[in-house]
Amino acid sequence: MSRTRPLIAALLFALACGDDDAGSPDMAAASDLGPPPPPTRIGPDAREARVTLPNDYDPEASYPVVMLLHGYGATGLVQGAYFGIPRLARELGFIAIIPDGTADSDGNQFWNATDVCCTLDPSAPDDVAYLSALIDEALATYAADPDRVTLIGHSNGGFMAYRMACDASETIAGLVSLAGATWNDPAECGDPAEPVSVLQIHGTADDTIRYEGGDFRTGTHPSARESVQRFAERSGCAGTWMDRDPIDFVTTVDGAETKVEVQSTGCAVGTDYQLWTVEGGGHIPSLAEGAIQTALEWLLAQ
């Protein structure tokens, strides 16, 4: 995140796959025989967000919504290609919203998430308000289920997902954070109105946002476990972490290298809290086949 050029270079390879919202059946030109297709962009003219709909999109149905939040220095297009979100939205049957942050004084796109990541400018925008407005517009525009609005973010996008769970919990059912973290000071999160399910995915070899917590930019961030544990406690969870079968999340480590831990005892009905520890995983992991789909399947169950 602090090394913008390497981050962008590591993600741009995915664009060669051409995995954007072009060519989707639901984006076909309107005909004289039916209503025009749903829009592929929402939001204000200056900050439009891309939208991808399921292949079998039915305006009379009700679909979950997944908002993708890119990492520092990346873009929604790059992050979407890296995770394969447009393709998965079409195949798995959810509405994907892919917005962009704004450029800081160094020209890098960012989210105004926490004091640690990644605001450099005093005049940083209110991204909670911006993302909340996008959600409201999506609910008014598409066949979207207001009870199944979720977030998936990488790095700075993970920080922003946690910020939304603090400040706009009434609109968010769950979040996935890859290599992100919440506020270091729990008081900064306030008192969220509703419990939010959390899946934190983090590599033990991440030397940017460290698994065990540490300093970054202008402050300190909590560990991966502490980030998800706080939301579990707010949900009333009182049990210990329980192991599940490990999974293969990255290609750089052989076998099922990712330890899966779950905390659900005593938690609010319908909530779930998981920590996926990627042994040897870095900040921008080389994703194993099906890795993001597995995370999304957890998210779509919330």
N, C-alpha and C positions, 0 to 999 in steps of 0.2 A: 504494500500500500504506500509506503514511503518512497519506493522506487517505482515511479510511474511507468517509465518506458518498459522495463522488464515485465511489469504486470500486463500492459497492453499487448506486448509481443507474445506473451504466454497464452493470451486468450484469442488473438486474432486468427490463429490456425483454424479455429472452429468455423470461421466465416466461409472457408472454402467449401464447406458442406452446403452452403446456401440455405441454411435452416432459418428462414424468416417466414413472414405470413403471406408471401406472394404465392399465388397459384392454389391457394386453399379453395376447395369447392364452395365454401360458404361465402367466398369473396367474389364470386362470379358476377359479371355485369347484370344489372337489372334488365328484365324483359318486360314486354307489354302484358305478359300473362300473370304477373304477380307483383307483390310489393318490392320495393328496392331492398337490396341486401343491407344488413346492419353495418354501421360505420366501422372502419378499421382503426380509427383514431378517436381519442377523447381528450378532454382537457383544454386549457386555454391555448390560443394560437401560439403563444411564445413558448409553451412547454407541453406540446401534445405528447400523449402516451400511445404506444402501439397496442393493439388488441388483436388476439387470435382466438377464434371460436372453434368449438368441436366440429369435426367433419359432419356429424349428423345434427347440427344445431337446429333446434326446434323452438321457435319463439313462444310456444305454449308450454314448454318444459321448464325445469328449474335446475340450474347448473352451479356447481361450486366455482368460486373465484380465487385465483392465485395471482398475487402481485409479486413480480420479480424485482429485486433491488440490487443494482450492480455494485461492484467494488470501487474503491477510490481510483480515479484515473481511467476507469473503463466507461462503457456506455451500455445502455439497455440492449442495443443490437448485439454488441460483443458478448455480453453476459448471457443473453438469450441463446446465442449460438453455442457457447461453451457448455451450458447446461442442457441444451436441446429443448428448451421450454416450448417454442412454437409447435414443434412436432409432437411433443408429449401432450400438449393441450388438445390438439386435433385427435390424437389417438385415445387418450384416457378420458376425454369428455369433460374438460373444464374450460372456463374462460380465463385466459391469461392477459394480464395487464402489465405492460413493460414500459415504465417511465424512465426518464433521464433526470439526473441531478443537475446542478448548475455548476458553472466553471468558477473556480477560485482564482486568486490573484496570480497563481502559477499556470493557469489555463487548464487545470485538471478538474474533471467533473466529480462532484462529491455530494454527500448527504449531510445535512446539518443534524447530526444524531446526538452525540455526547460531547463533553468538553475534551475528551481524549481523541475522538475520531468522528469527523475529520474537518472541523471548522477552523479555518485560518483567518477569516475576514469578519470583522465586527458586524457587517451588514448582511450576514448570511440569512437566507430566506427561511421562512417558517415551513419546513418540509412536512411537519405533522399536518398542518392545515392543507397543504397542497395534496398530499397523498389521501387525506380524508375526503377532500373534494372529488378526487378521481374515483374513489370508492362509491361515493354518493351518486356520481354521474353514471357509473357502470351499473349500479342497481336500478337506476331510472331508465337506462337505455337498453339493457339486455335482459334476457331471461335468467337472471342471477338470483341465487338464494342468499338473502341477507344474513342467514345464520351460518353460512359456510364461506366466509371471507378469510383468506389466509395469506401469509407472507413467506417468501423464501429469499434470503439475502446472503451475499458473500462478502466477507470482510467488512468494509464500511457499510455495505448493505445489510449485514447481520446486525451491526450496531443500530442501524435505523429501524430494523424490524423490532428490536427490543424497545427502542424509543416509542414506537407505535403501540406496543403492548403496554407500556406505561401510561401514555397520554391519550390513547384512543382505544382502550381495551373493550369498550362496549361494541365496537365494530369488528373486532378481530377474534376469530375462533382459535387460531393456532399459528405458530411460526416455526420455520427452520432457519437456523443460523449456522452457516459454514464459516468458521474462522472469525466470528464476531464475538461481541461480549456486551453486557449491559453496563449501566452506570456503576462506577466504583463505589460511590456513596449511595446506599439504598434509599436515603431520603430524597434523592433527586428523582427517583421513580414515583414518588408520591404514594397515593393509595388507589391503585387501579380499581375501577368500578366492577369489573368482571374478571374471573379467572381466564387465563389464556394458556393453552397447551403449548409446550416448548420442546423442540428437538434441537439440541446443540451438537454439532459435528465439528471435531477439532483434531488436528494432527499434533502428535507429541513433538515433532521436529519443526513446528512452525516457529520461525525466528523473527516474525513480524508482530503478530498478536499471539503471545505465548500461551500455551496450554495451561500452565500453572499461574498465569497472571503476570503482570509486570508493567513497566513504564513504556509509554508510547506517546510521541509528540509532546503534549502539554500536561500529561498527567499519568495516572495509573488505572489499569483496567483489572477487573476481577478474573479469576480462573474460569475455565470452561465449566467446571462442576458448580462453582458458586453461582454462575450466571443462571443456569437452569434451576438450581436448588432454590433460589429466592422465589421464583415463580411457583415452584412446587409447594413451598411453605405457604405462600399467599392463598393457594388453592386448598389448604388444609391437610396436605399430605403429612403423614407422621411416621411412615415406615422407613425401612432401610432400602438402599439400592439393591435391586435384584438383577442377576446376570441372565441374559438371553443368549441364544446362539450367535456367535460372531458372524460378521459378513465381510465380503470382499468389496472394499470401497475404492481402492486405488490400484493402479497397475505397477507401481514402483516397489511394492512389497509383495512377496509371494504369499498365496493362500488367503484365508479369511483373517486379515490382519486387524480388523476393526472390532473392538470390544463393545458390546451393546449392554447398557444398563438402564433399568426402568424403575421408576418410582410411581406407584399408583395407589398404595394403601391409604385410605382415608381421604383421598383427594375428592374435590367436587365432582359430581356426576358428569361424565362425558369428557373429563380432562385426562391428559396423559403427559408424562414428563420422561424424556429419555436423553441419555448422553452416549454418543458414539465416539469412542476414543480411537483415532486412527494411528496405530503404532507406526512410527516412522514417517507419518504423513506431513507434508509441508504446507505452506500458506496457500499455494495455488496447486492443488493436487492434480495428478494425472488420473482422471476418473475411470474406474472400471466400468465395463459395459453393464448398464442397468443400475448404476449407483444412484443417480439422481432420480430415476423412476422409483426406486425403493423408498427414498426420502419423500417423494411426492405422494406415494401411496399412503404413507403414514399421515402426511398432511391432509390428504383428502378424506381421511377417516375422522378428522376432528369436527 
